Amino acid sequence: MSVTRDDVLAVLREVKVPGTKVDIVKVDLVGKVEFTDGELLVEIVRTTEKEETIEVVQQMAIERLREMPGVSSLSVEIDDRSGSQPKKKAPAGPHGQSPDPWADREALPGVKRVIAVASAKGGVGKSTVAVNLALALAEEGHRVGLLDADIYGPSLPTMLDVHMPPEVTEDRKIFPGQAHDMQVLSMGFLIEPEQAVIWRGPMVFSAVKQFLKDTVWDELDYLVVDMPPGTGDAQLTLVQQVPLAGVVMVTTPQEVALADVRRGVQMFRQVEVPVLGIVENMSYFLCPDNGKKYDIFGTGGGAQVAKKFDLPLLAEIPIEPRIREGGDTGRPLMLQDAKTEVRKVFLGLAAKVDELAVDHAG
């Protein structure tokens, strides 16, 4: 009787990570599986888990697998990738850094595509776009996660009215919260509402890396990452840790914002990350009293940047009081019943992002 890898994984889905309800298959703790003439070899992968925890997992796996029909001999070994074993180091660069900045970049388990929403400048409504884009993708039938990577100024708790801290296991696995059928995670869930995060760059790097690598995302089609403004540590950490399906750049029409978004596009292109296109937020104001359109912050700036870099202009989002109200009250526009034109704009943005991300992902 032959035993396949799928047969083994089906059995090991009954083995949970100690202290959680998540099985070891979902968090990629199952490595090599070999079956020959009744002899079954299975490797349990240790990454950041404590040694005693992985030994418990090993014992539970043995108890489950020894009952499998067709298995006459069983060996369950530990493949230690935690870094606790001495390893030969790659030669360092001129300032002690790794010669390969992409050495840690790998796809996130449980996530098909990662989309970053960036601005390079604060105050342009990037978080508003990220939240409503994520909700629009979810409304279109995708399984969506939303990661607030703005360590210094997390806004996700306020915008979604979610304040519960995530579950964190002894092995530093993070299980995201739930909000409006999305999986969500933010530094704002871990600190008091008015607490300041006073960290230098290396700590920001570590926090973003942990949010990316140690979070157990559950079968997502899209993980939307709300980036902080700028072109610094958080942005570089993201592009060095995970392959991105693309970046959505958010700007407003005035030149002070456009100058920064041009720098942002250049930065992502220098690190070979695809920019999906430009979103012009606060594009205009349509007066409800007289129906006139007012270009409060100028006009055509987003289109000019898109043309300069040969990128699509993904959306022009008008100034709409419901957007501001929704962000302040924890009921973003995409959750409101009103069938406004702005809501259609976000759904159109989601459709374009979905099409372009699939193209870039191949």
N, C-alpha and C positions, 0 to 999 in steps of 0.2 A: 504494500500500500504506500503510495507516494504522499508526501507532505509538502505543501507549497508554502511560500512566504505569506501569501494571503491567509492560509489556514492558521499559521502561527500568529499573525497580527490579530486575527479575529479572537484568538484565545487571550492574547495579551491586552486587549482592550478592557478586559475585566480587572486588570491590575491598575490600581489608582496610585498616583503620586501621594506619598504619605502626607496627611493633613489637608488633602484637597479632594475634589470630586472629579478630577481630570485624569484620564487614563494616560499611561506612559507612551502609547503610540501617538497620541495627539501632540505631545510635547517633544517628539522625536528622540525618545530615549532608547529606541530599538535600532540597533545597527545591523550587523551582518547576520543573515540567516542562511544556514547551509544544511541540507538533508541528503544523506547518502547511505543506502542500504540499512535503513533503520536507525542510523545515528544522526541525531539532531544537534547542531551547534547554533547557539544564539548569543549575540553580544548585546549587553546593556551599556549604553553610552553614558558616561559621566562627564558633565560639563561644569556647571557651577554648583552642583549638589554636594552636600556634605558626604563624607565617606560612609558614615553610618546609615544615612538615608539611602544611598544607592545600594548598600548591602541588604537593606530591608526589601527594596525593589527586586534585587536579585533572588532573594529567598522566595518571595511571592511568585515570581516568574517560574521558578523551579517547581513550586507546588502546583501551578496551573498546567505547565507543559508536560509534566511527567505522566499526566492522565491522558494525553493525546493518543488516539489509536494509531498504530503503526510505528510508534517511537519505542525502540528497544534500548537505546542508549542516549542519554541527555547530558549536554554540557552547556551551562550558562555562564559566560565569562563577562568581565567588565572591561570595556574599552575606555580607558581614562584619558579624557581630553580636557581635563580641568586646569591643566598647567601646574598641578602639584608635583608631577614627575619632572625631573630635570630634562630639559630639552636643549638641543643645540640651537643657539641664537643666530639669526641672520646678521651679517655685518651691518653695523650702524652707519647712518649717514654722517655728513660733516659736523652736524650739531647734536649727534646722539639719537636722532629720530630714525624710525624705520625707513629703509630705502624704498619700500613699496607702500605708499599711503592707502592703497586699495586692498591690502592684505586681509583685512577683516570683512570685506564687503561680500555678503551672501544674502540670498533671498530669505525673507522672514517666514518661518513656519506658520502656516495657516493664513497667509496673505498672498493673493494673486498679484495685485498691483498696488504700488505706493505712489500717491499723488501729493506733491508738496504745493501749498499755496503760500506764496512769498510776495514781499513788497519792496524790500530794500529800504523802505522809509515807513516810519510809524504814522498813524493817523489817517490812513487812506481807506480804512474799512476792510482790511485783509481778513480779520477774524470773522467779520460778518459774512464775507464771501465764502470763507472756508466752511462755516457752520451751515449756511443755506445750500451750498453746493453738496455737502455730505447728505443733508436731508433730501435734496432733490434726487441724488443718486439712489438713495434708499427708496424713495417713492417710485422710482422707475423699476424697482424690483431687485436691486443689487443688495448683497450683504455688505454693510459698510461699518467701518470703524473710524473714529475721529481722535487723533492724538494732538493735544495742545503742547507744542514743543517750545512755547514761550516761557522759559523758566522764570524770568524776572517779572513778567506781567501777564500771568495766566488769566484768560477771560472766559474760558469755557464754563466754569461753574456758574457764573452769573448769566451767561447767554443761554444756557440750557436748564438753569435752576436745578443743578445737581451738585450735591455737596458731600455725598457719602465717600469715605476713603476706600480705595480698592483693597481687595484681599491680597495679602502678601504672605507667602509661605516661608517656612524656615529656610528653604533653599533659594530664597529671593526671587521666586517666580511671582509675577504680578498678574492678577486677574482683573481685567478692566471692568468698570461699572457699566450699567445699562441705562440708556436714555432714548426714548422715542424709537425703539427698535434698532438702536445703534450701540456698538461697543465704544466706550469713551474712557479717556485717561488724560489727566492733567496734573501738573505740579500743584495746582490750586486745590486738588482733593487732599493734599498731604500737609498743607499749612493753614494757619488761621487766616480768615479773610483779609485782614489788614496787616499781616506779617510781611515784612520785606525779606527778599532773598538776596543776601549780600555775599555773592560768590565771585571768585575769580574764574578765568577761562577754563582751567583744567577741571573744576568741579562741574561747570556747565557741560563740558564734554562728557564727563562720567554719567551725569544725570540723563542726558539725551541718549547716550549709548545704552544705559540700563533700560530706559523706557522702550527702546527699540528691540533689544536682544532678549530681555528677560520677561517681556509681557506675553501672555498666552492668548493670542488672538484666535478666535474660533471661526475658521473657514470663511474669511473675508474675500469678497471680490475686490473691494477697494479699501485701503487705509488712507484717509485724507489727513495730512499733517499740516497743522496751522503753525507756520514758522514765525519766529520773532523777526522784527525788522532788522535790516542790516545784511552784511555779507561776512559774518564772523564765525565764531566757534560752533554755534548750533547748526548753521548751514553746512559747514565743512564736515562736521560729525555725521550729519545725515547722509551726505553724498559718499562719504568714505565707508559707511557701515552697511548700506543697503542699495541695491540697484533701483533707481527710480523709473517709473513709467513716464514721468514727465513733471514739469513745474508749470503752474499757472501764476503769472505775474500780475499783480494788482496795482493799479495806479489811479490817480485822479487827473483831471485835464491840465492843471496848472504846471508850469515849468519846474517849480521846485520839487515836485513829485516825479515828473518825467525824467529829470536828470538822474535821480536815484534809481529809477527802474531800468534805465539804460545800463547803469553800472551792474545792476543785478542780473540782467540778461547776459552781459559779458562774463560775469563771474561763473554762472552756471555753464555757459558754453566753454569756458576755459577748463572746467573739470568734466567736460563731455557728458553733461546731463541735458536731455532734450527739454526745451522750453515749448510747451504746447501752444501758448498764445498769451494775449494780453486781455485783461479785463479792465475796462475803464469804469470805475465807481464814481458816484456823485456826478454823473455825466451831465445832467441837466435837471431842472425843476419844472414840472408841468403844473401850472397854477390851477387849482380846482375851481376858482372863482370865475376866471375868464378863458381858461383853456390855452393860454399862451405858454410858450416854452421859453424858459430863461436859462441862459448858460452862465450860471453863477461863478463857476471856477474856470471859465474859458471853454473852448470847443475844439475838438479834433485832435487833441494831444495824444490820446491812446492810439488813434488810427495812424498818426505820424510815426510813433515808435514801432508799431506793428509793421508798417511799410519799410522802415529803416532796416529792420532785422529780418524781413521776409517772413513774418509771423502772422497768423490770423488774429483779427480782433474778435475775441470770443463773445464778448457781451458789452453793452453799454447800459449800466445800471443807474437809473435816475435817483435823485434825492426823493425819498419817500418816507413820511413820518412813521408809517407802520414798521419800517425796517428798524428805525431807532427804538421805537417803543417795544418791539419784539425782543431786541437784544437786551434791553434794560429789565424786562419783566420775565425773562426766561421762556418766552414763546416766540421763537424766530418766525419770520414771515412765512416760511414754508410750512409751519404748523398752524397757521391761521386759516380760517374758513374763507376769507375774502378771495375771490378769484380775480385778483388784480393783474394788470399787465406786468408788474414787476415779478410776480410769481411765475408767469410764463417765461420771463427772461431767465430766471434761475433754472427752470426746467430745460430751456434751450441750451444754457451753459452746460448743464449736466450731460445732455445728449452729445454735445460737441466734444467734451472732455472724454467721455466714454469712447467715442469713435477714434479720437486721436491717440488715446492711451493704448488702445488695442493695436492700432497701426504701429506705434513705436515698440510695443512689446513683441510684435511679430505674431 
